[in-house]
Amino acid sequence: MVVEKIRVLLADDHAIFRKGLREILDKESDMTVVGEAQDGVEAVSKAEELAPDVILMDLKMPRLDGIGATRLITERDPEARIIILTMYLEEEYVSEASKAGVRGYILKGADLETMLEAIRAVHRGEVRIDPAMASKVLVKLCQEAEDTQERIISLTEREKEILSFVVKGDTNSQIAQRLLLSERTVDNHISAILRKLGVRNRTQAAVYAVRGGLLIPT
């Protein structure tokens, strides 16, 4: 059986780090590195040229940083799956990255399995934020955001229930099992939730849930 590999683009200004990461990912049976970029401008160009499944993006790069590159990429392709891989733990960076449309935020000091799991999860359409930052970034975004009560009210009771599980970090498969629904039904509900809330991904939907009082982060 042929395994369809996850096509990864690496964007980092440190050649040695890219080389090491390429060697690690290429050893995985379900991953392959299709290209590298040494700055944000090149990352935008390579993303358009190669159409990778997942982009690992450094935060601090010459000419254009990771957040700026992410904004440009997601403007052209809202479905782009980008993970910020960085040494910076500050809440402000995570907040801005989320607004730019990233699907994951992982520290470079994380263990290998955490990084590989994040790539696979983001490829599946899920969101991954380093556990050290998850609750803090929700609070940060909530403090900056406008009142969203009207949008929350527009959700059906089932959508609110599903959204509460999203905030807790459950995958679509786990939600389907908990609610005795098909995964396709959950996918449809998630799409409806994103549309009604006017957000692009699960992380932003979770922020709206916290603002609306569906769940308080701990």
C-alpha positions as CSV (number, residue, x, y, z in Angstrom):
1,M,0.0,0.0,0.0
2,V,1.4,3.4,-1.0
3,V,1.2,6.0,1.7
4,E,0.5,9.5,0.5
5,K,3.1,11.7,2.0
6,I,2.6,15.1,3.7
7,R,4.4,17.6,1.5
8,V,6.2,20.1,3.8
9,L,7.8,23.4,3.0
10,L,10.5,24.6,5.5
11,A,11.0,28.4,6.0
12,D,13.8,29.3,8.3
13,D,16.8,31.6,7.9
14,H,19.2,29.2,9.5
15,A,20.5,26.7,6.9
16,I,21.8,24.2,9.5
17,F,18.4,24.1,11.2
18,R,16.7,23.5,7.9
19,K,19.1,20.8,7.0
20,G,18.6,19.0,10.4
21,L,14.8,19.3,10.1
22,R,14.8,18.1,6.5
23,E,16.7,15.0,7.6
24,I,14.3,14.3,10.4
25,L,11.1,14.8,8.3
26,D,12.4,12.8,5.3
27,K,12.9,9.8,7.6
28,E,9.2,9.7,8.4
29,S,7.2,7.3,6.2
30,D,4.4,9.8,5.7
31,M,6.3,13.0,5.2
32,T,8.6,14.6,2.6
33,V,10.2,18.0,2.4
34,V,9.4,19.6,-1.0
35,G,11.2,22.8,-0.6
36,E,13.1,25.3,1.6
37,A,13.0,29.1,2.0
38,Q,15.5,31.3,3.8
39,D,13.3,34.3,4.4
40,G,9.6,35.3,4.4
41,V,9.6,36.7,0.9
42,E,11.0,33.4,-0.4
43,A,8.5,31.5,1.7
44,V,5.6,33.3,0.0
45,S,7.0,32.6,-3.4
46,K,7.7,28.9,-2.7
47,A,4.3,28.4,-1.1
48,E,2.6,29.6,-4.3
49,E,5.0,27.6,-6.5
50,L,5.0,24.3,-4.6
51,A,1.5,24.3,-3.0
52,P,2.8,22.3,0.0
53,D,0.4,20.5,2.4
54,V,2.0,22.1,5.5
55,I,4.4,25.0,5.9
56,L,6.8,25.1,8.9
57,M,7.5,28.8,9.3
58,D,10.1,30.5,11.5
59,L,8.9,33.6,13.3
60,K,11.9,35.8,12.9
61,M,13.4,36.0,9.4
62,P,15.0,38.7,7.1
63,R,13.0,40.8,4.6
64,L,9.6,39.5,5.9
65,D,9.0,37.8,9.2
66,G,6.9,34.6,9.6
67,I,3.7,36.5,10.6
68,G,3.9,38.8,7.6
69,A,4.6,35.8,5.3
70,T,1.6,33.9,6.8
71,R,-0.7,36.9,6.1
72,L,0.3,37.0,2.5
73,I,0.0,33.3,2.0
74,T,-3.4,32.9,3.7
75,E,-4.7,35.9,1.7
76,R,-4.0,34.0,-1.4
77,D,-4.9,30.6,0.0
78,P,-7.2,30.7,3.1
79,E,-6.8,26.9,3.4
80,A,-3.0,27.1,3.7
81,R,-1.8,25.0,6.7
82,I,1.0,26.9,8.4
83,I,2.8,26.1,11.7
84,I,5.0,28.7,13.4
85,L,8.0,26.9,14.7
86,T,9.9,29.3,17.0
87,M,11.9,29.9,20.2
88,Y,9.6,32.8,21.2
89,L,7.0,32.1,23.9
90,E,5.6,35.6,24.3
91,E,1.8,35.8,24.2
92,E,1.9,38.7,21.7
93,Y,3.6,36.6,19.1
94,V,1.1,33.8,19.4
95,S,-1.8,36.3,19.3
96,E,-0.6,37.9,16.1
97,A,0.2,34.6,14.5
98,S,-3.3,33.3,15.2
99,K,-4.8,36.5,13.7
100,A,-2.6,36.0,10.6
101,G,-4.1,32.5,10.1
102,V,-1.6,30.0,11.4
103,R,-2.9,26.5,12.3
104,G,-0.1,25.7,14.8
105,Y,2.4,27.3,17.1
106,I,5.1,25.0,18.4
107,L,8.3,25.9,20.3
108,K,11.6,24.8,18.8
109,G,12.4,23.2,22.1
110,A,9.5,20.9,21.9
111,D,10.2,17.2,21.7
112,L,10.3,15.5,18.3
113,E,7.0,13.6,18.7
114,T,5.2,16.9,19.6
115,M,6.4,18.5,16.4
116,L,5.6,15.5,14.2
117,E,2.1,15.1,15.8
118,A,1.5,18.8,15.1
119,I,2.4,18.4,11.4
120,R,0.0,15.5,11.1
121,A,-2.8,17.2,13.0
122,V,-2.6,20.4,11.1
123,H,-2.5,18.4,7.8
124,R,-5.8,16.8,9.0
125,G,-7.3,20.3,9.4
126,E,-6.9,20.6,13.1
127,V,-5.1,23.3,15.2
128,R,-2.1,22.8,17.5
129,I,-0.8,25.3,20.0
130,D,2.1,24.5,22.3
131,P,0.5,23.5,25.6
132,A,2.6,26.1,27.4
133,M,0.7,28.8,25.6
134,A,-2.8,27.5,24.9
135,S,-4.8,29.0,27.8
136,K,-2.7,32.2,27.8
137,V,-3.3,33.0,24.2
138,L,-7.0,32.5,24.6
139,V,-7.1,35.0,27.4
140,K,-4.9,37.4,25.4
141,L,-7.1,37.3,22.4
142,C,-10.2,37.7,24.5
143,Q,-8.9,40.8,26.1
144,E,-8.3,42.4,22.7
145,A,-11.5,41.3,21.0
146,E,-14.8,43.0,20.6
147,D,-18.0,41.7,22.1
148,T,-19.2,38.7,20.0
149,Q,-22.3,37.7,21.9
150,E,-24.6,38.2,18.9
151,R,-22.6,35.8,16.8
152,I,-22.6,33.2,19.6
153,I,-26.4,33.5,19.9
154,S,-26.7,32.8,16.2
155,L,-25.3,29.3,16.8
156,T,-27.7,26.3,17.3
157,E,-27.6,24.4,20.6
158,R,-25.8,21.6,18.8
159,E,-23.2,23.9,17.3
160,K,-22.6,25.5,20.8
161,E,-22.1,22.0,22.2
162,I,-19.6,21.0,19.5
163,L,-17.8,24.4,19.9
164,S,-17.4,23.7,23.6
165,F,-15.5,20.5,22.7
166,V,-13.4,22.4,20.2
167,V,-12.3,24.7,23.0
168,K,-11.3,21.7,25.1
169,G,-9.0,20.5,22.2
170,D,-11.0,17.5,21.0
171,T,-10.6,16.4,17.4
172,N,-13.5,16.0,15.1
173,S,-13.3,12.3,15.5
174,Q,-13.4,12.5,19.3
175,I,-16.4,14.9,19.2
176,A,-18.2,12.5,16.9
177,Q,-17.6,9.6,19.3
178,R,-18.8,11.7,22.3
179,L,-22.0,12.9,20.6
180,L,-22.7,9.6,18.7
181,L,-22.5,11.5,15.4
182,S,-20.7,10.7,12.1
183,E,-17.5,12.5,11.6
184,R,-18.9,14.0,8.4
185,T,-21.8,15.5,10.4
186,V,-19.3,17.0,12.9
187,D,-17.3,18.4,9.9
188,N,-20.4,20.1,8.6
189,H,-21.2,21.6,12.0
190,I,-17.6,22.9,12.3
191,S,-17.9,24.5,8.9
192,A,-21.2,26.2,9.9
193,I,-19.7,27.4,13.1
194,L,-16.7,29.0,11.3
195,R,-19.0,30.6,8.8
196,K,-21.4,32.1,11.4
197,L,-18.6,33.4,13.6
198,G,-16.7,34.8,10.6
199,V,-13.5,33.1,11.5
200,R,-11.0,31.0,9.5
201,N,-10.0,28.2,11.9
202,R,-10.7,26.3,15.0
203,T,-8.4,28.4,17.2
204,Q,-10.3,31.6,16.4
205,A,-13.6,29.8,16.9
206,A,-12.4,28.7,20.3
207,V,-11.6,32.4,21.2
208,Y,-15.2,33.4,20.2
209,A,-16.5,30.6,22.5
210,V,-14.5,31.9,25.5
211,R,-15.7,35.5,24.8
212,G,-19.3,34.3,24.6
213,G,-19.0,32.6,27.9
214,L,-19.4,29.0,26.6
215,L,-16.2,28.0,28.4
216,I,-13.7,29.8,30.6
217,P,-10.0,28.9,30.0
218,T,-8.1,27.5,32.9
